[in-house]
Amino acid sequence: MSRKNSSGRSKRHRRSAANVNQAELIDLIEASNDLEFKQTVANKLVDLNRKHRLKMPKSLQSRICHKCSVITNSTNTRVRVKNGMIIKTCLVCNHIRRYGSGAKFNRGN
């Protein structure tokens, strides 16, 4: 007699529990005013997303540094616009993110 494989059910349960935990952590980040608490919750959120291979929500994707997981604000981030491209530099780890491909990227010739 063979045993039934129940890994599919447990995998779905883990994924749904991770989604619930992710939503709770996002609510904590949005509701809190304490920067140190927000940073701790952001680190937990990044760890959870890496463990369960979840995508970072669009609302937080540009607010958390991809390299050091620091919540970016005006004191630890430098933002420059160069030829229509937005360049964000984390001043903690010097990681550079570039958004957009310039002013003429989406124009037709």
N, C-alpha and C positions, 0 to 999 in steps of 0.2 A: 504494500500500500504506500502510496506517495502522499506527501503532505502538500497542502495547497500553498501556493506562494502568496503571501499577504503583504509583500513589500510594496506593491503598488498603492494599497490603501494607506499604509503608514507613511509613505512618501508624500501622498496628497495631504494627509493630516499635518505633517511637519510643515509643508509649504503653506497651508492655510493658517496655521498657528504663527508662522513667521510673518505673513502678511498682516495679521492682526497686531502683532508686536511692533511691526514697522509703523503702522498707523498710529499706535499709541505713542511711540517715540517722536513722531512728527508733531503730534498734538502738544507734547511736552516742550519741544523746541519753540513752537509758535507761541505758546502761552506764557513762557517764562521770560522774566526780565533780567535774571541773574546770569551774567556772561560765563562764569565758571561752571555753573550748572548746565548751561546750554552746551558748553564745550564737552562736558562729560557725556551728555546724552548724544551729541553728534558722534563721538568716538564709538559709543555703543551701537548707533545706527549703522555706521560704516562697517563695523565688525559683523553685525547681523546680515547686512547685504552681501558681504563677501562670503560668509559661511553658507548662506542659502542661495547665492547667485541671483539676488533680486536687483532690480534696477533702482537707482536713486530717483526719487520723484523730481519732476522738472522744477518744482518750486525751490528745492534745496540744492539742485545740481550745480548751479553757478555760485551758491553761497558757501560751499564747503570745498576747501582745497583738496585736490585729488591725490596729492602726495603726502601731506602731513595731517590731513583731516581737521584742520583748524577752521572754525567758522570765520569767514572773511568779513571784515567791516572796513571803515575808512582809516582805521589806525594801523592795520596790518596788511593792507593791500594798496598797490599802486595801479591806477587805471589810466591808460593812455589810448588815444585814438590816433591811428596813423594810416592815412589813405583810406579811411572808411573801415578799417579793421580795429576791433576793440582788443586791446592787449592788457590782460590782468596779470600782475606779478604778486605772488605771495611774499611778503617781506620776512616771514619766519623761515621758509625753506628755499626761497628764490625760485620757486616753480613758476613757469610762464604758461598761461593759457591764452590762445588766440581764438577769437570769435569772428566769424564772417571772413570773407576773402577779399575785402576791399570794396571800394565804391563802384567799380565797373564790372564786378563779377557777374551779376545777374542781368546786366543790360544786353539787349540784342545788338548785333552789329549793323 
